[in-house]
């Protein structure tokens, strides 16, 4: 039985208590901390930048799983690496040269992630799968938390997992967008290794983070 990892999104946390929220997530069994970075341009929302990530770094030793939804992304990668990101995930549409951006992340000794929006096909990144550590499949169009999961992405997860197995590749499949107790098993069965969840982890069962994480890991 494979180990499912949970990467809670702090987009759904209490922003006035982010440090304490991260401590609660670590105590509750989170495997990493998912940080959504949005620029109001590539996606229609604004969130946090490198100074906040740097200030949060002291609250946990868990990996920071940083999803950069910014365009152009390349010139900001080092800022987020220096701020404390452990995994840096970018979108192919947000860089002029995906290979150059991947090599930059690698040169900074960070794990490399590439994200696919619901309408971005796997073939957009198929040639570079051997060079990366993580593929983040978006099951909503990014921008805001609390959106409804798009079930049509299950086939994309299955197809990506098949490629991974057939080519004997070693990347994790992460899924983000509307993950809850009803669909988490479907996502895991389709091939996901890491689940990103915000609203469910922070809101269900009267905010019992530990219980919510345990339920999401059950399949």
Residue, then its C-alpha position, 0 to 999 in steps of 0.5 A: x500500500x502506497x503512502x499518501x501524503x497530505x499538503x494542506x493549503x494555507x490559502x484556507x488558513x486564518x491569515x492573522x494566525x499563519x504561524x500558529x496555523x502551520x504549527x497546528x498542521x504539523x501537529x495534525x500530521x501534515x506531510x508538507x505545507x502548500x503555499x499558493x502564490x498568485x499574482x493577480x495576472x496569471x490567475x485572478x487573485x493576489x496572495x503572498x510573496x517571499x517575505x511572508x514565506x521567509x517569516x513563516x519558515x521558522x514555524x516548521x521543518x516541514x517542506x514548503x510546497x510552493x506553487x507559483x501562479x505568476x507570469x513571468x515566473x522565471x525571474x522570481x524563482x530565486x526569490x522563492x528559493x531564498x525565502x525557504x521553498x523546498x518544492x517549487x512548482x511552475x506552469x509551462x504557460x508562465x515561462x518563455x523556456x520551461x527547460x531553462x526554468x527547470x534547470x534554474x530550480x535544480x541549480x538552487x537545490x530545490x525539488x522541481x514541480x510543474x503544474x497542469x491546469x484543467x485545460x493543459x494537456x499532459x503532452x505539454x510536459x511529457x518530454x520533461x517528466x524525467x527531469x522533475x520531481x512532481x506534477x501538480x494536476x489542477x482539478x479546478x482553474x486556479x485563483x480561489x479556494x473553495x471551488x468544486x472539484x472537476x471530475x473530468x481530471x480523473x482521466x488525466x490523473x490515470x493517463x499520467x500515472x500510466x505514463x509514469x508506470x510504463x516509462x518507469x519514472x519517479x515523480x509524484x502526482x499531486x492533485x489540487x482543487x476541491x479535494x474533500x472526503x467524497x472525492x479523495x479516494x477517487x483521486x488516490x485510486x486514479x494515481x495521486x500520491x499527494x493531495x492538496x486540500x484547504x477548505x476541508x482540512x480547516x473547516x470540516x469536523x469543527x476544524x479538527x485538523x488531525x482528524x481531517x488529515x487522517x480521513x483524507x489519507x484513508x483509502 
